[in-house]
Amino acid sequence: MQYISERTFHFIKKDTCNVYGEDFVTVVYGAMEISVTSDTTICQNGTANLVATGTSTSGGNITYHWSHTPDINPNQDVSPLTTTTYSVYAENEDGCVSETMDIEVEVLPPFSLEVLPESQSICPGEEAVINTQYEGGDGGPYTFEWEDPAGNIVGNDETLVIYRPVTTDFTVTISDGCETTPITKVATVHHDIIPEVLFSVDEPALCTPAQFEIVNDMDKSLIDEVYWYVSNGDAFTMQDTIIVDEKTPGIYDVQLTAVTPNGCVVTKTESNMLIVYDKPKIYFTYYPHPATVLNTEIKFQNGTVGADSYYWTFEEGSPAYSYATNSFTPDGDSFNDVWKVSLIGVDIYDVTIEIYNRWGEIIWESHDLDYGWNGTYLHSGERVKTGAYVWRILGKDMITDERYEWNGTVNVLR
């Protein structure tokens, strides 16, 4: 558009005869036009170059009047903090002015960044996943850089997947290809403390019907939930002490699963923890059967299954009782220092008592029922170690000469 300035001058002329003359003159000044650069977009911290170009039909110098500065040059560099509209018009030497033109400079928003989650807890061996939520800048592509506290770069994606066995702060920085100010956020990954799974039972081996009391020995402040499982099928929830009743002989496993306040799960299985013994099945025979007044000595033969020690009582008999213990303490205190065998009805002149170690070697032998074992090696006299030893007794019936063999174990305790 052209702006044309017009100015009209009024002339009055008086001659010597006092005759007046009047005239009008209209002066038309040069036309003025202006053009400007298009609207533009910059990033935060960026600079836009504004250019105005004026054209005057009368020639001469042109000045530019900007809305943001007294500078009259046609080129302007601006760095607005927010989206801003700049105005300019041109003026020639004749005072003619152009229309006013606007240039909008859009400023892209700064970064906003969040890390999700800012704080989390992981279990041992579990990876932490840290996501980012962001906007702003030039719209991408963006650059991500994750650092650990030592300054090591541990990732360059918008999501970090990582495992550290200790609590660690991870810092992420986002930037773009423009002048937008990079921004950082910190995410903390806590490594959960996993307690050791501990549980115990006072009496791990009982005869049927057996009742076991099993106790959770863990630090209760480190766990929220507990779950028990016994291999007999019993299950218990949220109990620190459980009672297991079992009538069936066998060996049973116990498992305890604990859950920490942060949801970490730890499990321990104690194999063969509970032993339920069957009750011995008592059986014995005797002969002669029947006894006669001419043969009043009766021999009893023990056929009991599932026992390792025995106690006989004979009402009005002689002797009135008999027993063979399976443990003794040869420690020199004169109490239970010797292990002896008591047999009735065998030929005392044809009897053999043998003691074996775990490798099947004979370590002690006797042919005298009155001579007991004091827990030493037969030939060296050295004391044997604490443990279980196998005994074997060979004997002959004093009446029928029938041969018998008995076997068992004896425990040496010190």
VMD Tcl script that draws the C-alpha trace (Angstrom):
set ca {
  {0.00 0.00 0.00}
  {1.22 3.51 -0.85}
  {0.91 6.42 1.49}
  {0.94 9.82 -0.40}
  {1.35 13.00 1.59}
  {-0.36 16.06 0.14}
  {0.12 19.66 1.34}
  {-1.74 22.67 -0.08}
  {-0.16 26.15 -0.01}
  {-2.26 29.37 -0.19}
  {-0.67 32.31 -2.00}
  {-1.90 36.01 -1.84}
  {-0.25 38.65 -4.06}
  {-0.66 42.43 -3.70}
  {0.60 44.83 -6.39}
  {1.28 48.62 -6.22}
  {-2.22 49.43 -7.12}
  {-3.45 47.57 -4.12}
  {-4.95 44.92 -6.33}
  {-4.95 41.55 -4.62}
  {-4.41 38.15 -6.30}
  {-5.02 34.73 -4.68}
  {-3.91 31.23 -5.70}
  {-3.54 27.69 -4.29}
  {-0.69 25.23 -4.88}
  {-0.88 21.55 -3.89}
  {2.42 19.69 -3.40}
  {2.33 15.88 -3.55}
  {5.18 14.11 -1.67}
  {6.63 10.73 -2.63}
  {4.73 7.45 -1.96}
  {6.05 5.03 0.88}
  {5.79 1.18 0.94}
  {7.18 -1.44 3.44}
  {7.61 -5.24 3.59}
  {8.84 -7.41 6.47}
  {10.06 -10.95 7.04}
  {7.52 -13.61 7.90}
  {6.52 -14.64 11.36}
  {9.13 -16.98 12.84}
  {9.67 -19.50 15.64}
  {12.68 -19.81 17.91}
  {13.63 -22.01 20.85}
  {14.13 -20.86 24.38}
  {17.37 -18.77 24.43}
  {17.19 -18.42 20.63}
  {17.55 -15.27 18.48}
  {15.33 -14.12 15.58}
  {16.46 -11.70 12.87}
  {13.77 -9.20 11.91}
  {14.11 -7.42 8.55}
  {12.03 -4.53 7.21}
  {12.38 -3.24 3.64}
  {10.95 0.16 2.69}
  {10.39 1.60 -0.81}
  {9.91 5.35 -1.54}
  {8.97 6.82 -4.90}
  {10.87 9.97 -4.06}
  {14.07 8.18 -3.15}
  {16.31 9.30 -0.36}
  {16.98 7.79 3.04}
  {14.39 5.69 4.82}
  {14.17 5.25 8.56}
  {12.41 2.43 10.40}
  {10.46 2.86 13.56}
  {10.29 -0.33 15.67}
  {8.00 -0.92 18.61}
  {10.69 -2.42 20.83}
  {13.67 -0.12 20.26}
  {14.61 3.42 19.19}
  {17.07 1.94 16.72}
  {16.00 3.00 13.19}
  {17.91 0.31 11.29}
  {15.99 -2.15 9.10}
  {17.57 -5.25 10.70}
  {16.92 -6.21 14.30}
  {18.07 -9.25 16.33}
  {15.66 -10.09 19.14}
  {15.68 -12.78 21.87}
  {12.28 -12.68 23.52}
  {11.58 -14.86 26.54}
  {8.00 -15.46 25.46}
  {6.08 -15.22 22.22}
  {6.15 -11.53 21.19}
  {4.75 -9.41 18.33}
  {7.03 -6.66 16.96}
  {5.70 -3.67 14.92}
  {7.54 -1.46 12.41}
  {6.80 1.30 9.89}
  {9.06 3.15 7.43}
  {9.46 6.90 6.87}
  {11.19 8.71 3.97}
  {12.93 12.08 3.93}
  {9.75 13.80 2.88}
  {8.05 12.64 6.08}
  {5.92 10.09 4.28}
  {5.23 6.96 6.33}
  {4.22 3.45 5.43}
  {1.60 1.33 7.01}
  {2.60 -0.50 10.21}
  {3.53 -4.14 9.80}
  {3.72 -6.86 12.52}
  {6.13 -9.76 12.91}
  {5.32 -12.44 15.47}
  {8.20 -14.33 17.04}
  {6.95 -17.53 18.69}
  {9.13 -18.89 21.50}
  {8.93 -22.64 21.99}
  {8.33 -23.69 25.61}
  {11.16 -24.76 27.93}
  {11.56 -28.38 28.97}
  {9.43 -29.96 31.64}
  {10.67 -33.31 32.89}
  {9.51 -35.86 35.43}
  {11.02 -39.21 36.41}
  {8.60 -41.99 37.28}
  {8.95 -43.09 39.95}
  {11.19 -40.63 41.75}
  {11.88 -43.25 44.42}
  {11.49 -47.00 44.31}
  {12.71 -50.12 46.08}
  {13.95 -53.23 44.33}
  {14.67 -56.72 45.56}
  {18.06 -58.42 45.22}
  {18.60 -59.42 41.60}
  {15.69 -57.29 40.41}
  {16.14 -54.51 37.85}
  {14.82 -51.01 38.43}
  {12.80 -49.39 35.63}
  {12.80 -45.57 35.57}
  {10.57 -43.83 33.01}
  {10.60 -40.19 31.94}
  {7.68 -37.89 31.17}
  {8.69 -34.76 29.25}
  {7.58 -32.00 26.89}
  {8.85 -28.72 25.46}
  {11.88 -27.80 23.41}
  {11.92 -28.08 19.66}
  {9.82 -31.24 19.58}
  {12.70 -33.63 19.19}
  {14.53 -35.76 18.55}
  {15.75 -35.42 22.14}
  {18.95 -36.56 23.76}
  {18.88 -38.37 27.12}
  {21.87 -38.99 29.34}
  {21.73 -40.97 32.61}
  {24.57 -40.73 35.14}
  {25.35 -42.55 38.35}
  {26.87 -40.75 41.38}
  {30.38 -41.42 40.06}
  {29.64 -39.60 36.81}
  {29.46 -42.76 34.70}
  {27.04 -42.70 31.78}
  {24.69 -45.64 32.36}
  {22.02 -45.01 29.72}
  {20.96 -42.92 26.72}
  {17.30 -43.85 26.33}
  {14.24 -42.16 27.74}
  {13.77 -45.22 30.00}
  {16.53 -46.59 32.23}
  {16.58 -50.27 33.16}
  {19.33 -51.04 35.63}
  {20.33 -53.14 38.65}
  {22.54 -51.93 41.47}
  {23.04 -53.95 44.68}
  {23.11 -50.75 46.75}
  {20.86 -47.71 47.07}
  {21.79 -45.31 44.23}
  {20.73 -41.90 42.83}
  {20.51 -41.73 39.02}
  {20.47 -38.32 37.25}
  {18.90 -37.87 33.81}
  {19.49 -34.84 31.54}
  {17.31 -34.03 28.52}
  {18.41 -31.73 25.68}
  {17.46 -31.02 22.06}
  {19.10 -29.78 18.87}
  {18.11 -26.21 19.65}
  {19.10 -23.65 22.29}
  {16.59 -24.92 24.87}
  {18.10 -25.06 28.34}
  {18.75 -28.74 29.30}
  {17.00 -29.91 32.44}
  {17.89 -32.64 34.92}
  {15.99 -34.83 37.39}
  {17.12 -37.37 39.99}
  {15.57 -40.77 40.66}
  {16.52 -42.84 43.71}
  {16.61 -46.62 43.64}
  {16.66 -48.28 47.06}
  {18.05 -51.79 47.39}
  {15.80 -53.67 49.78}
  {17.27 -55.47 52.79}
  {16.43 -59.15 52.61}
  {16.54 -60.89 55.97}
  {17.89 -64.40 56.38}
  {15.11 -66.94 56.69}
  {15.45 -68.65 60.07}
  {13.15 -71.12 61.77}
  {13.63 -73.89 64.31}
  {11.97 -76.80 66.08}
  {12.76 -77.96 69.62}
  {12.22 -81.68 69.04}
  {12.81 -82.60 65.38}
  {12.36 -86.36 65.86}
  {9.33 -87.79 67.67}
  {7.36 -90.97 67.80}
  {3.89 -91.14 66.33}
  {1.55 -89.44 67.04}
  {3.96 -86.52 66.84}
  {3.35 -82.86 67.51}
  {6.02 -80.37 66.44}
  {6.21 -76.70 67.41}
  {8.08 -74.72 64.74}
  {9.07 -71.11 65.42}
  {9.89 -68.28 63.01}
  {13.23 -66.87 64.25}
  {13.44 -63.98 61.76}
  {13.60 -60.28 62.60}
  {9.89 -59.43 62.62}
  {10.56 -55.75 61.79}
  {11.90 -56.76 58.37}
  {8.93 -58.83 57.22}
  {5.22 -58.23 56.68}
  {3.92 -61.66 55.75}
  {4.91 -65.29 56.35}
  {3.69 -68.48 54.68}
  {4.49 -72.03 55.82}
  {4.32 -75.27 53.90}
  {5.01 -78.75 55.28}
  {5.52 -81.63 52.86}
  {2.74 -83.58 54.58}
  {0.35 -81.06 53.01}
  {-0.10 -78.69 55.95}
  {-0.05 -74.96 55.14}
  {-0.14 -71.97 57.49}
  {-0.47 -68.23 56.85}
  {0.59 -65.22 58.94}
  {1.71 -67.27 61.95}
  {5.10 -66.95 63.65}
  {4.65 -70.23 65.50}
  {2.97 -73.25 63.94}
  {1.94 -76.59 65.40}
  {2.30 -79.61 63.11}
  {0.44 -82.79 64.10}
  {1.48 -85.90 62.23}
  {0.50 -89.52 62.83}
  {2.07 -91.06 59.75}
  {5.70 -92.18 60.19}
  {8.09 -90.53 57.76}
  {10.47 -87.65 57.08}
  {9.05 -84.24 56.24}
  {10.36 -80.99 54.76}
  {9.40 -77.54 56.06}
  {9.34 -74.39 53.92}
  {9.00 -70.78 55.12}
  {8.30 -67.92 52.72}
  {8.62 -64.33 53.98}
  {7.53 -61.09 52.29}
  {9.24 -57.79 53.14}
  {7.37 -54.47 53.49}
  {8.51 -53.60 49.95}
  {7.15 -56.83 48.52}
  {10.37 -58.80 48.19}
  {9.91 -62.54 48.61}
  {12.46 -64.90 50.14}
  {12.03 -68.62 50.72}
  {13.93 -71.33 52.55}
  {13.23 -75.06 52.62}
  {14.66 -77.24 55.37}
  {14.77 -80.76 53.97}
  {14.19 -83.72 56.30}
  {13.50 -81.35 59.19}
  {10.81 -83.41 60.89}
  {11.13 -87.13 61.60}
  {8.17 -89.17 62.78}
  {9.07 -92.62 64.04}
  {6.63 -95.46 64.05}
  {6.03 -97.08 67.40}
  {7.91 -100.37 67.81}
  {5.90 -103.44 66.99}
  {6.49 -105.65 69.99}
  {6.86 -109.35 69.43}
  {8.66 -112.11 71.28}
  {8.69 -115.90 71.53}
  {9.71 -118.21 74.30}
  {10.58 -121.85 74.77}
  {10.24 -124.44 75.93}
  {6.57 -124.10 75.29}
  {5.02 -125.18 77.52}
  {7.40 -125.18 80.46}
  {7.51 -128.20 82.73}
  {8.48 -128.69 86.31}
  {11.57 -130.51 85.07}
  {12.51 -127.62 82.76}
  {11.62 -124.36 84.47}
  {14.17 -122.17 82.68}
  {12.43 -120.24 79.93}
  {14.23 -118.50 77.07}
  {12.59 -115.41 75.57}
  {13.49 -114.39 72.02}
  {12.88 -110.71 71.12}
  {11.38 -110.24 67.67}
  {10.39 -106.57 68.11}
  {10.61 -104.40 64.98}
  {11.50 -100.70 65.03}
  {13.31 -100.47 68.37}
  {16.95 -100.07 69.37}
  {16.67 -100.53 73.13}
  {14.58 -102.90 75.19}
  {13.36 -103.38 78.75}
  {12.05 -106.70 79.99}
  {10.06 -107.30 83.14}
  {9.39 -110.77 84.52}
  {6.90 -110.83 87.35}
  {8.25 -113.14 90.06}
  {10.98 -114.15 87.66}
  {14.71 -114.22 88.19}
  {16.00 -111.85 87.13}
  {12.94 -109.58 87.39}
  {14.06 -107.36 84.49}
  {16.61 -107.07 81.72}
  {17.66 -104.23 79.43}
  {20.30 -103.28 76.87}
  {20.88 -99.49 76.56}
  {22.06 -97.96 73.30}
  {24.01 -94.98 74.70}
  {26.73 -94.56 77.29}
  {29.23 -91.90 78.39}
  {32.73 -93.32 78.89}
  {34.15 -90.11 80.35}
  {35.67 -91.51 83.55}
  {33.08 -90.11 85.94}
  {32.12 -93.62 87.14}
  {28.59 -93.10 85.84}
  {27.46 -95.01 82.76}
  {31.08 -95.57 81.75}
  {30.68 -99.11 80.38}
  {28.35 -100.68 77.84}
  {27.41 -104.28 78.70}
  {25.12 -106.91 77.28}
  {22.75 -109.00 79.38}
  {21.53 -112.27 77.85}
  {19.58 -115.13 79.37}
  {19.44 -118.66 78.05}
  {22.62 -118.59 75.99}
  {25.75 -120.65 76.47}
  {28.03 -118.20 78.27}
  {31.04 -120.15 77.02}
  {30.07 -119.73 73.38}
  {29.26 -116.07 72.90}
  {30.90 -113.32 70.81}
  {30.39 -109.56 71.17}
  {31.82 -107.33 68.40}
  {31.89 -103.54 67.92}
  {32.35 -102.02 64.41}
  {33.08 -98.50 63.24}
  {31.31 -96.84 60.30}
  {33.74 -98.41 57.83}
  {32.94 -101.92 59.00}
  {36.19 -102.43 60.90}
  {36.14 -104.36 64.18}
  {37.42 -102.07 66.91}
  {36.51 -104.14 69.98}
  {35.66 -107.80 70.68}
  {34.81 -109.90 73.72}
  {33.68 -113.43 74.56}
  {32.70 -112.66 78.13}
  {29.26 -111.28 78.98}
  {30.63 -109.89 82.23}
  {33.21 -107.80 80.42}
  {31.81 -104.52 79.08}
  {33.11 -102.03 76.51}
  {34.59 -98.83 77.93}
  {34.66 -96.90 74.65}
  {38.28 -97.60 73.66}
  {40.01 -99.44 70.86}
  {40.72 -103.03 71.87}
  {44.42 -103.09 71.04}
  {45.58 -99.48 71.46}
  {43.41 -98.48 74.38}
  {42.75 -95.07 72.79}
  {39.31 -93.57 73.23}
  {37.00 -93.70 70.23}
  {35.33 -90.55 68.93}
  {31.80 -89.55 69.82}
  {29.33 -91.18 67.47}
  {27.32 -94.28 66.63}
  {28.89 -97.75 66.45}
  {27.43 -101.06 65.33}
  {27.37 -104.06 67.64}
  {26.97 -107.72 66.75}
  {26.30 -110.55 69.18}
  {26.63 -114.23 68.30}
  {25.32 -116.81 70.74}
  {24.14 -120.44 71.10}
  {21.09 -121.72 72.90}
  {22.27 -123.43 76.06}
  {19.68 -126.17 75.62}
  {19.12 -126.73 71.92}
  {22.46 -125.43 70.62}
  {20.51 -123.31 68.13}
  {22.61 -120.39 66.83}
  {21.42 -116.74 67.12}
  {22.69 -113.40 65.91}
  {21.66 -109.96 67.19}
  {22.61 -106.58 65.72}
  {22.16 -102.97 66.78}
  {23.88 -99.66 67.39}
  {25.37 -98.02 70.44}
  {26.03 -94.28 70.83}
  {29.20 -93.05 72.47}
  {28.65 -89.68 74.19}
  {31.29 -87.60 75.92}
}
mol new
graphics top color blue
foreach p $ca { graphics top sphere $p radius 0.5 }
foreach p [lrange $ca 0 end-1] q [lrange $ca 1 end] { graphics top cylinder $p $q radius 0.2 }
display resetview
